[in-house]
């Protein structure tokens, strides 16, 4: 059972799990991770991809994200751990 979620802060809804995965039919559902290190690795990969897009000119800098907009949530303890 997955225990950790990557939450993003939104102005409308506060902290939510907006991290999704698409199934074979293309439908997106919220994603979660078995370990804290898996969730952290996914978040690190996300920021490396954003940085790469900015450096290549594919993404304007104004569309970058800040790390403090994201947290890792432990669904068992109901606390943010990263």
N, C-alpha and C positions, 0 to 999 in steps of 0.2 A: 504494500500500500504506500502510495506517495504521501510524503509528509510536508514538503516545503514548496512554497509558491513564491514567484517573483511578483511583487506588487509595484504598481506605478501610481504616483500621486496625480489625481485629476482634479481640476477645479470643481467640476460638477458633483463628483461622487467620493472625493477623498481617496484613500488608499484602496485600490482594487487589484484583483488578479486579471490583468489584461493580456497576460502571456498565453498565447494560444497555439494549438497544433491542429493541422488539417488531417481529417481522416481520408480514407480512400475515395469517398464521395465528394471531397472538397469542402465538407462542412467543418467549421472551426469550433473547437471546444477548449475550455480553459486547460492549461497544462500545469503539471506539478512534477516534483522531483523526489526521488527516494532519499537522497542524501543532501546535506547542506553543501558539500563540495560540488555535487552535480548542479545544483541551482546556481552556485557562485560561478562555476565554469561557464554556464550558459549566459549569465549576465556579462561576464568578462568578454566572451565571444561577441556578444551584441555590441558592446562598446568598441571593440577592435574593428568590427565591420563598419560602424558609423564613422570612426576615425579614418579608416581606409577610403570610404566614400568621399569624405571631405577632402582628403589629400589628393584624390584623383580628380576632383572637380565634379564628381557625380552628384554630390549633395552640398548645397550651400551651408556655410558655417552657421548661419542663423537657424538652421533646422537641426542642429546638434542637440543632444540631450545631456543633462547634468546627472552625475551619478547619484546625487542626493534626491533625485526624483524617483529612485528605485530602492526597494528594500526587500529582503527575503523574510518571509513569514513562516513561522513554524505552526502548522495547523494543529499539532498535538498540544503545545503549551499556550497557543494563542498569543505569542509574542513575536516581535520582530527580532531577528538574530543577525541580520546583515544589511 
